[in-house]
């Protein structure tokens, strides 16, 4: 297909570019945020129905403070209804930062000669994983630059290595991937290694803006990137993650770009993305971006609430790019996954004496707290930290996950599984009074279950965890 920027509402077909700037821009221009309409749209979302691009645009254009607050409160209510108080935790692990691309915003870009280049050796990878297991991590996302060295076989081998590492009661039960787009055969290779979610972010959905930031390497091909997760689906990877880097173009356009991507995947493959990420542009070594499209904290919080309402059953990921105070606020309005104890410098988990070095990182992070500190804060705020991987390991992924989750069973099954993984953490890794606080939280949540056979089964499994059993789930 030859791209025509005047095409409106492009038909969805496998591996065919689907973004029309005209469609998105006109949708934004035509959306009128009438109070009654905004409230009607919020109510639709609270009935657990996904919003259209037009309805999402109405929420975006609703800037009246009263309506903004209603949008946030609607998102808070929806999150409580669907996810309960559960927050999934993970950690990133950078495997290699060689890169052939030239992305103006990224410290890894090939033209940045100050970047310290490293690829973990097999023993170094094992050591990093052991250190992460010592913290209590159970879910990792492996991150790679785009380079011929990091082909499908290399990635698959590193995934298998991570799964093999066991230290004490520690093990990694889910390995997600953030890596360059592949062809279908490449995606099949990494699927066979047992990956969880495969993330490829479009960065910006605006074609002209995309071209201005990506001036070299394979990544400059917009169409290859926009169709990457179609190829993943064709290869049988039904858990995929989409995302945009907010600060490269108008955040309003990018939100609708994400919704259009959801529409495309659902239209062609009958299942939307497992997760959506929305990182904000942060400082990077020798970056070449101005602040024209900088997203304020106020707009960022509103954006998260809008995304939550727009896609009720899609996981929303918030990373340590954001400072702790921003993370604390937006947890209320829709985020379902966060990282904790994050380090993005190569070999940083095993080399504890390292200070943060921008010339050794992809970008700057702003929440440097340990996993223990993040866990304690979540528990004190009565969130249930979760390392659960049950859906992935029982085949409840992709379309099957949607069949499972849309009727509202996420809260019913995921909350008990979250409590079981929390109990594991409290037994094996908790520090400085966190164990006592955590068990108080578990008891409080147990009291909210009906006194039936299921509650008894959960109590029995919690007791088995205390007695030393691990990896119990529903």
C-alpha positions in Angstrom: 0.0 0.0 0.0 1.3 3.5 -0.9 0.6 5.8 2.0 -1.7 8.7 1.2 -2.0 11.3 4.1 -5.5 12.3 2.8 -6.9 8.8 3.2 -9.6 8.9 5.9 -10.4 5.9 8.1 -8.1 3.4 6.4 -9.5 -0.2 6.2 -7.9 -2.5 8.7 -6.0 -5.3 7.1 -3.1 -7.5 8.4 0.3 -5.8 8.2 -1.0 -2.7 6.4 -0.4 0.8 7.9 -3.6 2.1 9.4 -2.9 5.5 10.8 -4.5 8.5 9.0 -3.4 11.9 10.4 -6.5 13.4 8.8 -8.8 11.0 10.7 -7.2 11.7 14.0 -6.9 15.5 13.6 -10.5 15.8 12.3 -11.8 13.6 15.2 -10.1 16.0 17.7 -11.4 19.1 15.9 -15.0 17.8 15.8 -15.3 16.5 19.4 -17.5 18.9 21.4 -17.1 18.4 25.2 -20.7 19.0 26.2 -21.2 18.3 29.9 -24.0 15.9 29.4 -22.1 14.0 26.7 -18.9 13.8 28.8 -20.9 12.3 31.7 -22.7 9.9 29.3 -19.3 8.7 28.0 -17.9 8.3 31.5 -21.0 6.2 32.4 -20.5 4.0 29.3 -16.9 3.3 30.4 -18.1 2.5 33.9 -20.3 -0.1 32.3 -17.0 -1.6 31.1 -17.5 -0.8 27.4 -14.5 0.4 25.4 -14.7 4.0 24.1 -14.5 4.9 20.4 -12.0 7.4 19.1 -14.7 10.0 18.9 -15.7 9.5 22.5 -12.1 9.5 23.7 -11.6 12.8 21.8 -14.6 14.3 23.7 -12.8 13.5 27.0 -9.6 15.0 25.7 -11.3 18.2 24.8 -13.1 18.5 28.1 -10.8 21.0 29.9 -13.4 22.5 32.3 -12.0 21.8 35.8 -15.3 20.3 37.0 -15.3 17.8 34.0 -11.6 17.0 34.4 -12.3 16.1 38.0 -15.3 13.9 37.0 -13.1 12.2 34.4 -10.5 11.4 37.1 -13.0 10.2 39.6 -14.6 8.0 36.9 -11.3 6.5 36.1 -10.7 5.9 39.8 -14.0 4.1 40.1 -13.4 2.0 37.0 -10.0 0.9 38.2 -11.5 -0.2 41.5 -14.3 -2.1 39.8 -12.1 -3.9 37.3 -8.7 -4.3 39.1 -9.4 -3.8 42.7 -6.4 -2.5 44.7 -3.9 -4.8 42.9 -0.8 -3.3 41.4 1.5 -5.6 39.3 5.2 -5.1 39.8 8.1 -5.8 37.4 11.7 -4.7 36.7 13.6 -3.8 33.5 16.8 -5.6 32.7 19.0 -4.1 29.9 20.8 -6.9 28.1 22.6 -4.8 25.5 22.8 -1.2 24.3 24.5 -1.5 20.9 22.3 0.3 18.4 22.3 1.2 14.7 19.5 3.7 14.9 19.6 7.4 15.3 16.7 8.5 17.5 17.2 12.1 18.5 15.7 11.5 22.0 17.7 8.3 22.9 21.0 7.9 24.6 21.6 4.7 22.7 21.6 6.2 19.3 24.5 5.3 17.0 25.7 8.8 16.7 26.2 9.3 20.4 29.9 8.5 20.8 29.7 9.3 24.6 27.4 6.3 25.3 29.2 3.4 27.0 28.4 0.3 25.0 27.9 -3.0 26.7 26.3 -6.4 26.0 25.9 -8.7 29.0 27.9 -11.9 28.8 26.1 -15.1 29.8 27.6 -15.1 33.3 26.8 -11.3 33.7 23.2 -12.0 32.7 22.9 -14.7 35.3 24.4 -12.5 37.9 22.0 -9.7 37.1 19.0 -12.1 37.4 20.3 -13.5 40.7 20.5 -10.0 42.1 16.9 -9.3 40.9 15.7 -12.5 42.5 17.4 -11.5 45.8 15.2 -8.4 45.8 12.0 -10.5 45.3 11.4 -9.8 41.6 9.4 -12.4 39.7 8.6 -10.5 36.5 11.2 -8.9 34.2 11.2 -7.1 30.9 14.4 -7.6 28.9 15.5 -4.5 26.9 17.7 -4.5 23.8 19.1 -1.9 21.4 18.5 -2.5 17.7 21.6 -4.2 16.4 22.4 -7.2 14.2 23.9 -8.9 17.3 20.6 -8.9 19.0 18.8 -11.1 16.6 15.9 -13.5 17.4 18.2 -16.3 18.4 20.2 -14.0 20.7 17.0 -12.8 22.4 15.5 -16.3 22.7 18.7 -17.5 24.3 18.7 -14.7 26.8 15.1 -15.4 27.7 15.8 -19.1 28.2 18.8 -18.2 30.4 16.7 -15.9 32.6 14.1 -18.6 33.2 16.8 -21.1 34.2 18.2 -18.9 37.0 17.0 -20.1 40.4 18.5 -18.7 43.6 17.0 -19.7 47.0 13.2 -19.3 46.6 13.8 -16.9 43.8 12.8 -17.4 40.2 11.6 -15.3 37.3 8.2 -16.5 36.2 7.5 -14.1 33.4 9.9 -12.6 30.9 8.5 -9.8 28.7 10.5 -8.3 25.9 11.1 -4.7 24.6 13.1 -5.0 21.4 13.2 -4.0 17.8 10.6 -5.3 15.3 11.2 -8.6 13.7 9.9 -10.6 10.8 7.4 -13.3 11.4 10.0 -16.1 11.6 11.9 -14.0 14.2 8.8 -13.5 16.3 8.2 -17.3 16.1 11.7 -17.9 17.4 11.2 -15.7 20.5 7.8 -17.1 21.2 9.2 -20.6 21.4 11.5 -19.4 24.1 8.5 -18.7 26.3 8.3 -14.9 26.3 5.3 -13.2 27.8 4.4 -9.8 26.3 6.3 -8.4 23.4 6.5 -4.6 23.4 7.2 -2.4 20.4 6.4 1.3 20.9 5.6 3.5 17.9 7.1 6.5 19.8 5.0 8.9 17.8 2.0 8.0 15.6 2.5 11.3 13.6 4.3 10.3 10.4 6.0 13.7 9.8 7.1 14.0 13.4 8.4 10.4 13.3 10.5 11.1 10.3 12.1 14.1 12.0 13.2 12.1 15.0 14.4 9.0 13.3 17.1 9.9 10.9 19.1 6.7 10.5 18.9 2.9 11.0 16.1 0.5 10.5 13.8 2.4 12.8 13.4 5.3 10.3 10.9 3.0 8.5 7.5 4.1 9.9 5.6 1.4 8.1 7.8 -1.5 9.3 7.4 -0.4 12.9 3.6 0.3 12.8 3.0 -3.2 11.4 5.4 -4.9 13.8 2.8 -6.2 16.2 0.7 -7.5 13.4 3.7 -9.7 12.5 3.9 -10.8 16.1 0.3 -11.8 16.0 0.8 -13.7 12.8 3.6 -15.6 14.6 1.3 -16.5 17.4 2.3 -14.0 20.0 -1.1 -12.9 21.2 0.2 -10.8 24.2 1.6 -7.5 22.8 2.2 -4.1 24.3 1.9 -0.7 22.5 3.1 2.7 23.6 4.0 6.2 22.6 6.7 8.5 23.9 4.9 11.6 25.1 6.8 14.8 24.3 7.5 14.1 20.7 4.2 15.4 19.4 0.9 16.7 20.7 -0.2 14.4 23.5 -3.8 14.6 22.3 -2.9 13.2 18.9 -0.8 10.4 20.5 -3.7 9.3 22.7 -5.9 8.9 19.7 -3.1 7.2 17.9 -3.0 4.6 20.7 -6.7 4.1 20.5 -6.6 3.7 16.7 -3.9 1.1 17.2 -6.2 -0.8 19.7 -9.0 -0.6 17.1 -6.7 -2.0 14.4 -5.6 -5.0 16.5 -9.1 -5.8 17.6 -10.4 -5.5 14.0 -7.8 -7.8 12.5 -6.9 -10.2 15.3 -10.0 -9.9 17.6 -7.8 -8.9 20.6 -6.4 -5.6 21.6 -3.0 -5.0 23.2 -2.3 -6.6 26.6 -0.7 -3.3 27.8 -0.3 0.3 26.9 2.7 2.4 28.0 2.9 6.2 28.0 6.4 7.3 29.1 7.2 11.0 29.0 10.3 12.2 27.3 13.2 12.5 29.8 16.8 13.8 29.6 19.2 11.5 27.7 22.9 11.7 26.9 23.3 14.2 24.0 19.6 14.2 23.2 18.5 16.6 20.5 14.8 17.4 21.3 13.2 20.7 22.3 10.4 21.1 24.8 7.7 22.1 22.3 5.5 19.1 23.1 6.4 18.8 26.8 3.5 17.2 28.8 2.8 18.9 32.1 2.1 16.9 35.2 -1.5 18.1 35.1 -2.0 17.0 31.5 -0.2 13.7 32.2 -2.5 12.9 35.1 -5.6 13.7 33.0 -4.2 11.7 30.1 -3.8 8.6 32.3 -7.4 8.9 33.5 -8.7 9.2 29.9 -6.8 6.1 28.8 -8.2 4.2 31.7 -11.7 5.1 30.7 -11.0 4.5 27.0 -9.7 0.9 27.4 -11.2 -0.6 30.6 -9.5 -4.0 30.3 -6.0 -3.0 29.0 -3.1 -2.9 31.4 -1.6 0.6 31.9 2.1 0.7 32.6 3.8 3.5 34.5 7.6 3.5 34.8 10.3 4.9 37.0 10.8 7.7 34.4 8.3 9.5 36.6 9.2 10.9 40.1 7.6 9.1 43.1 5.1 11.9 43.7 3.7 11.7 40.2 3.6 7.9 40.4 1.6 8.1 43.6 -1.0 10.4 42.1 -1.6 8.6 38.8 -1.9 5.2 40.6 -5.3 6.5 41.7 -6.5 7.1 38.1 -5.9 3.9 36.2 -2.3 2.5 36.3 -2.2 -1.2 36.9 1.5 -2.0 36.5 4.7 -0.3 37.8 8.3 -1.1 38.0 10.2 -1.0 41.3 13.8 -1.0 42.3 14.6 0.1 38.7 18.1 0.4 37.4 18.7 1.0 33.6 22.5 1.3 33.5 24.2 -1.9 32.2 25.2 -4.3 35.0 23.7 -1.9 37.6 21.9 -4.5 39.7 25.1 -6.5 40.4 27.5 -3.5 40.7 25.8 -1.8 43.6 28.4 0.9 44.0 27.5 2.5 40.7 26.0 6.0 40.7 23.5 7.0 38.0 25.5 7.9 34.9 23.5 9.4 32.0 26.2 8.4 29.5 25.5 4.7 30.4 21.7 4.9 30.3 19.1 5.2 27.6 17.4 8.0 29.5 17.1 9.5 33.0 14.9 7.8 35.6 13.4 9.8 38.4 12.2 7.2 40.9 15.3 5.5 42.3 13.6 3.8 45.3 14.4 0.2 46.1 11.8 -2.5 45.5 11.5 -2.8 49.3 10.7 0.9 49.6 8.1 0.7 46.8 6.5 -2.4 48.4 6.3 -0.7 51.8 4.6 2.4 50.3 2.1 0.3 48.3 1.2 -1.7 51.4 0.8 1.4 53.6 -1.5 2.9 51.0 -3.4 -0.4 51.0 -2.6 -1.4 47.4 -1.9 -5.1 46.9 1.5 -5.6 45.3 1.3 -8.5 42.9 3.9 -10.6 41.2 1.3 -12.9 39.8 1.9 -14.8 36.5 -1.1 -17.2 36.6 -2.9 -16.0 33.5 0.2 -16.3 31.4 1.1 -19.8 32.7 -2.5 -21.2 32.4 -3.0 -20.0 28.8 -5.2 -17.1 29.7 -3.6 -14.8 27.2 -4.6 -12.9 24.1 -8.2 -13.6 23.1 -8.5 -16.1 25.9 -7.5 -13.4 28.4 -10.2 -11.1 27.1 -12.8 -13.9 27.4 -11.7 -14.3 31.0 -11.4 -10.7 31.9 -14.2 -8.8 30.2 -17.0 -10.4 32.4 -15.1 -8.9 35.4 -13.2 -11.9 36.7 -9.9 -10.0 36.9 -10.7 -8.8 40.3 -12.2 -12.1 41.4 -9.1 -14.2 40.5 -6.2 -11.8 40.3 -6.8 -10.4 43.8 -6.4 -13.8 45.5 -3.4 -14.6 43.3 -1.9 -11.2 44.2 -2.3 -12.0 47.9 -0.5 -15.3 47.4 2.5 -13.7 45.7 2.5 -10.9 48.4 2.7 -13.6 51.1 5.7 -15.1 49.2 7.4 -11.8 49.2 6.7 -11.2 52.9 8.1 -14.6 53.9 11.2 -14.4 51.7 12.2 -10.8 51.3 10.3 -8.3 53.5 12.4 -6.0 55.7 11.9 -3.6 58.6 8.4 -4.3 59.7 7.0 -4.7 56.2 6.1 -8.3 56.9 3.7 -7.3 59.7 2.2 -4.5 57.7 1.7 -6.9 54.7 0.0 -9.6 56.7 -2.4 -7.0 58.2 -3.3 -6.0 54.6 -3.8 -9.6 53.7 -6.1 -10.1 56.7 -8.1 -7.0 55.8 -8.6 -8.2 52.2 -9.6 -11.7 53.4 -12.3 -10.1 55.6 -13.8 -8.6 52.4 -14.3 -12.1 50.8 -17.6 -13.8 51.3 -17.3 -16.7 53.8 -17.6 -19.4 51.2 -15.5 -22.3 49.9 -13.3 -20.1 47.8 -12.2 -18.0 50.8 -11.3 -21.2 52.7 -9.2 -22.4 49.7 -7.4 -19.1 49.7 -6.7 -19.2 53.5 -5.5 -22.8 53.1 -3.0 -21.8 50.3 -1.8 -18.8 52.3 -1.0 -21.1 55.2 0.9 -23.4 52.8 3.0 -20.4 51.7 3.9 -19.8 55.3 4.9 -23.4 55.6 7.3 -23.0 52.7 5.4 -23.9 49.5 5.7 -21.5 46.6 4.1 -20.8 43.3 0.5 -21.5 44.3 -2.3 -19.8 42.3 -5.8 -20.1 41.1 
